[in-house]
Amino acid sequence: MTSMEQQNLIKEHGNNTRTTAKRFIVPDFRNSIVNISATLAEFLGAPNQNATLPVLKEALSKGYQKVVFLCFDGLGVYPLRQNLDETDFLRQNLRQILLSTFPSTTTNATRSLLTNQLPLEHGWFGWSMYFAALHRNVDIYLGRDSATREAVEIAANPLGMADYYFDCADQADGGYAVNTVFPPYIQVKHPERNRIFQTTEEFWPAVEACCRKPGRQFVYAYCPEPDSTMHRRGVSSPEARRLIQDISRRLQALYETTQNALFIVSADHGQVDVTGYVKLYEDEGMQDLLEIYPFMEARAPAFLVKKGREQAFERYFENRYGADFVLYPSAQLVAEGYFGARGDKADLLGDYIAVGTYTHKQALLTPNSTRFKGHHTSLTEEMEVPLILLGN
C-alpha cells in the first residue's frame, strides 16, 4: 500500500489497520469553539468573519444584563462523562457538543477563543514551535528552548498577535462593559478591567465580583483547571472527579445567586488518560532524518525533514510508530482545512505531523518531556467540548 493510499484509508477509519477502526474527530469550523467567539463577537459589535452558533444566538437574544463566558481548561465532554452523573447540573444543561482546534491544545485553542481567529491565522499551533531564524524549538508561552529550557530572546516573532475580540467591541450607548478574569500569565490590553487570580479558590469570587457590577456586563473568565490536575493525576482519577464535581457545584451556586444572567460554559479542549509513552528522543535513526528534533505537541508532533529524505522518513516512521501515530504531510492537513480555511502561518507546521491514535500514547519529544497521566492535542475524544448554557 502506498503512503497516499494509507492516508486515504486513515481519513475514512481514523487509524491504520494495526489499531481499532475508529474515525478521527476532524475539526469543523462551523461547530467549534471558534464559533463561540464568533457569536459573542457579533453580539458585542466586534468584527467577525466566522460562522455563528444558532443556539447561542438565541440565548443571547433574550436581553440578559450579565453575559458570562467561562472557559475551564480541559473540561471536555469525555472528562465530564467520566466524572459526573447524567443527572448532574452541568450535564443536564449541555446544549451542544462542539469541537476544539487541532492540535487540541491550550496554546492553539485559547488563542482562537481569545482572538476569534482560525489556527492558520494566528499560528499558535502548539506548546513548542520551531523558529527558523533561531533554528531552535521554543516553548512559546515560556520563551525558553524546548530541549535545554534556557531562556530564548525572540527578536522577530512569526506568531500572530491579534487583539482579543472583546477588546474590539462597541461599548457605545447600550453596549456591554467588558471584564476579564485571568491568571497572571495571560497578557491583557486593558489591565484596569482585568481581575487577576492565583488559585482556583480565588477564581470564583473574582467572577462573582464582576457579576455584581451594575449595568450591562460581559465577563470573559478562564480557569486553568481541571487541566492541570488531570495532567498530573489522570482524567479518571479521584482527584479529577472531586475537582470537576466541585466546579459543577460552584457553578450551580453562582447561577442560582446571580439574577438576569446568561452563563456560557465551555472548554478549550478535553483530555484522555495516557496509556504509555513513545520515546522519540531516543530514536537516533529518526533523528538522522530530521533537521531538528520533533516539536509542537506530544500527541501531534511535527517534523522538519532533511531535503531528499522524505520517503525514507515516511517508511521509517510508519514502520516503527504506525500503531500509535498516523503520519500526514503537513501540507495535506492544511489543504483539507484542519487549521481553518484562511491564514498564512502554514510554514510553521514543518513537513509532517503525526496524529496520535486511539491507543492514547504520549510522545516524549525531548529528555525533559513530562510524562503526563492525562493529555490531549490529538484528534480523538479530547476534541469534543461542551456548550453549556445557564440562563437565569
N, C-alpha and C positions, 0 to 999 in steps of 0.2 A: 504494500500500500504506500503510495506517495505521501509526502508531507501534506500537500493540499487536500488529498482525499481524506486523510486522517482528520484534518481540521474541519472539513465539512461534516464528517461523522460526529465530531465533538459538538459542533454547533447544534446538531439535532438531539444528541443524547446528553450533552453536558459533561461527559467523561470519555476517556478512551476505553477500549474493550477489556482492560485488566481490572476495571473498577465497576461498581454498581452503576447501572444505566440511569442516571438522574440528570435532568436538564440543569444547566447553569441558569441562574436568575439574571437575565440580561437587563441592563439599565433601560429605563423608559422615561424620557424626559417630558412626558405628559402625565405621568403618575409617579412623581418623585418628590424628594424633599425640596428640590429646586422650585417646584410648583407651589409649595407652601409660601416661600419667599416671594414668588411672582404674585400670588394672590394678595399677600399683605402689602407688597409694594404698590400695587394698583389701588388697594384700599386707602393707603396713606397719601396717594397722589405722587408717588415717586415713579421715575421712568421704569418701563418693563417691556421686555421682548419675549418673555416666556409664557407658556400656557398656564392658565389659572385652574384652580380646583373648584368645580361647581358646588360641592358640599360645603366647602369652607366659605365660598362667596355667599351662599345662602345664610349661613350662620352670621357672617359679618353684616348682612343687610338689616339686621334687627335693631341696630342703633345702640349697642351697649356703650356705656360710659367708659368702661375699662376693657381693653383688649390686651390679653397677656399671653405671649408666646413663651413656652417653657421647653427648652431642649435639654434632655437628660442624656448625657453621653453614654452610648452603648445600650440604651434601653430599647432594644429591638423587639420584634414580635416573638422571636424564639426565647429570649430571657423572660419575657412576660409569661409565656405559656409554661415555661419550666418552673416558675416561682410563684405564680398567682393562680388561685382557683378561678373557674369560669364565672363564678358569681362575684368576684372581686370588683370593687368600684371602678378601677381603671379598665379592666377587660370588658365590663358591661358597657362602657362608654366609647369603645373602639368603633369609629365610624368608617374607617377605610385603611387598607394596608397599602403603604407607599413603598418605594424603593430608594435605596441610598445611591450615592455616586459610585463609580468604580475608579480606582480601588475604594472599597468601602472602609475608609479610614478617616480619623478625626481631621487631619490636615486638609484633606480634599473635601470632605463633606461639610465641615463647619465653614470653610471658606466659601463654598457655594451657598450655604444658608445665609451667611452674613452679607454677601455681595449680590445675590440673585444672579450669579454668573455660572455658566457651564464650566466644567473642569478644563476643557480645551481653551477657555478664555483666560482663566486665572493661573493655571499651571501649577497649583499646589497639589500635585498628584499623590505625594506620599511623604512619609516621615524623613526619608533620606533621598536626596536628589543629586544628580550629577551636574556639577558646574564645570563646563568645558574650559572656561577661562582659567580656572584653578587646577583643572584635571584632578578633582577630588570629589568624593561623595560627602555631602554636608547634611547634617540634621538641621532642617530649615527652621524649626521652632527655636532651637537652642543655639544655632550659629556655631556648631562645632563639627570637626571632622568625624565622620561616622565610624571610622575604624579606631583612630587614636584618641578621640574625644578631646583633642586640643581645640581651643577657640580659633575660629576662622574669620578673617575680615573679608566681607563680600563687597567689593567696590562696585561692581556692575551686576546687580541682582536681576536675573532674567524673569523672575516671577512677577505676575500681575499684582498690583497693589491698589485695586479699585476701592472706591468708597463703599461703606456699608449702605445698603439700600435705604434704611430708615434715616440715615443722615441726609438723604436727598428728598425727604418727604416734605410735602407742602404743609407748613404749620400756620397758614393764614387763618383768618377768622373761621371758627368752626372746626379747625383741624385738631389733631391729637398731639399733645405734648409727648415727646419721646423720652423713655427711661431705659437704661440698661443695667443689668446685674451680672457682673463678670468677675472671674478670678483675676488676680493682678497681672497675669502674663498676657492677657488679651488687650491689645492696643485699642485705644478709642480716640476719636477725633474731638469728642466733647466730654472731657472728664467731669465737668460740672453737673452733668446729668447721669453719671455712672456711679453705681454703688459697688464697691469692691468688697468681696468676702474672701476669707481664708479657708474656712472649713464648711462642711455641709450643714453643720448646725447654724452657721451664720447666714447661709443661703436663704433659708425660709423667712426670717424676719426682714431681710433686705427686700425680698419680693413683696411681702405684706406691706411694708412701708410705702412702696410705690403704689400699691393698690389703694392705700388710704388717702392719697393726694387728691385734692378736689378737681373737678372738671374732667375733661376727656383725657385719658392717659393710655398710651401704648407702652407696653413693657416687653423688652426682649431679654430673657434670662437664660443663662447657660450654666449648667451644673456638670462638673466632670465625673460625677458618679451616676450609675453604678459601674462605669467602665473600669475605673482604677481597681476596684475590689474584684471584679470578675477576671481581670488580667492576673491578679495575684493569687486568687483562690479558685477560680473556675466559675462558669455560668451556673452549674448545678450545685454549688457549694452551699452549706448552711449560712455562711456569711453573706453571700449574694442574695439568698432568699430573704433573710432578715432585712437587709437594706432595701430591697425592692418592695417588700411589704410595708416598710416604714415610709417610703416615698408615696405609695398609694394612700396610706392613712393620712399623711400630712397634706397631700393634695385634696383629699376629700374634706378635711377640716378647713383648708383655705377656701375651697369652693363654697362651703356652707356658711362661712362667715363674711363673705365678700358679696356685696349687693351690686346688681346691674353690671355683671362682668362676664366676659367670654374668655375661658381658659383654653388655649390651643396647646396640646401636649404632644410632643413627638421626640425623635432621637436623630442623631446624625447617622447612626448605623446600629447593627446588633452585634452579637458575639456568639461564638460556638466554643465548646470545650475542645481543647487541643489534645490529640491522641498520641502525638510523638513529634520528633524533631528530625529535620533533614539538615545535616551539617555541610552546607555548600562551601563554607570557608575552608574545609579540609580537603576539598577536591582539587588537587594540583593539576590534573588533566584538564578539567574545565577551565581553570584559571589561565592555562596556557593559550586558550582560545579567545580570551577576553582582553579588552583594553584596560579594564579596571574591574575590581570585584563587584558583585551584584549590588543593586541599590533599589530604592523605592520602598517596598513593603515585604513583610515576612511571608504573607500568603499571596503576594503578587509581585515577586521580584522582577526587576528589569535588567537587561543585559546589553552591554555595548561590546559588540564582537569585532575582532580584528578583521580588516578587509580581506576578502577572499576565503575566509574560514567559516562562512555562514552555514554551508551544508554540513560540514564536519561538526559544527556546534549543534545543529538540529539533531543529527544522528546520535551524538554523544549524550545530549540531554535527554532525549526521548528514551534511549536505552536504559539510562541509569535512574531517571526520576519520573518516568511516564505514568507510574501508578498514582503518584501523589500530586503531580503538576502537569497541566496541559500547556504546551508551548505554542504561542502565537507570534507571528511578526507584528510588531507594534503598529506598522502602517495598516495592517488589515483591521485591527481593532479600531483605529482612528476612522478608517473608511466606512466601517459598519456602525459608527455613531456611538461607540461605548463611552466616549468622553464628551458627547454633545455634537451638535451639527455645525457649530461655528467656533472660531478661535484660532490662534496662531502659535500655540505652545506645544505642538506635536513633537518638535525637535528635542524636547526634554525627556522623551519617553524611551530613548535608546532604540536598539534594533529589535529586541524581542521582549515579551512579557510572559512569564509563566503563571498560570492561574491555578490556585490551589483547588484540588478536587474534594469530593465528599469524604475522603479519608481524614480530612481535617488535621493535616500535618502542618507544622510551622517550620519554615526555612530559617536557618541561622546563617546570616549573611557575613558576619564577622565574628572573631573570637569573643567580642564583647557583647554580642547579641543576648538579650534577656530571654530566658526560657519561660514563656508565659503558660499559665494553666488555662486561660481563656483568651481567644484572639478573634480577629476579624480580617478585613481587607480583601477577601476573595468574592466569588460570585455564588456562594451557597447561602445557607439560612441567614447569615449576617446581613444580607442585602435588604431584608424586609423590616420595615419600621412602622410603628402605628401612627395613625392620625386620630387622636382622642380629642373630642370636643365637649366642653363642660360649660353650658350656658346657664347663668343664674340671673 
